[in-house]
Amino acid sequence: MLGKNRVRLFIGIAIVLFAIIKYCASSETNPYTGKKQHISLSPEEEIAIGLQSAPQMAQQHGGLHPENKYQLLVDQVGGKLVKNSIAAETPYQFEFHLLADENVINAFALPGGQVFITYALFSQLQNEDQLAGVLGHEIGHVIGRHSADRISKQGLTQGLLSGVAVGSDSQATTQMAAVIANVVNMKYGRDDELESDDLGVKFMIESGYNPEEMIGVMEILKQAAGPNRTPEFQSTHPDPENRIEKIEEAIDKYKTL
């Protein structure tokens, strides 16, 4: 029995070491943000994933909105942000989609440049500048390669969890490893949101939009969440109040450049 447990332990350690080595070997510097990341996907693979996933994501939100004039506005604002920012220098194929969903206030981006905003959020926006704030934030996710980064992190944590599960007889140890892995991935999610806010402010200024209106977007999100918001630590999104503070810092930073 002791020998069997030792074999399991060695196999578990090998799985963990392989996952760590694979993750560390994928280190590179994002040419658009200067941030060091661990990315295992090429830009072409990101684009392919986004294009393949886009129809399913649209279907989950009731498909595309039927009003062409609203979609045209989304296209115009998104296109202006791309044209006047570093996004135009990337290989990503940016496309902007207005979803028919009238209930879920949301916007999101898939790897490679597929950007979505629900009509529920679109209808709450008060002006074109606020729309630019939402779309600029989502463009920031694409430029920041946040989805690809999280895919790599999930591969690492899955490898660590597999190694612990193989090498340990203790269910409690395995469960604790899972909790730690979830917290690690959650933390990076909040960092990604703040970086996208920062980039969104930069893109707005470069395109002639008023970056102060992104604060108005945060107020809309705060109101939509209501008084029973999930505590910040338990959410991948920072609290809107904390995001406002960081947005104000970004406005001061980029306006002086």
Disulfide bonds with the S-S distance in Angstrom:
none
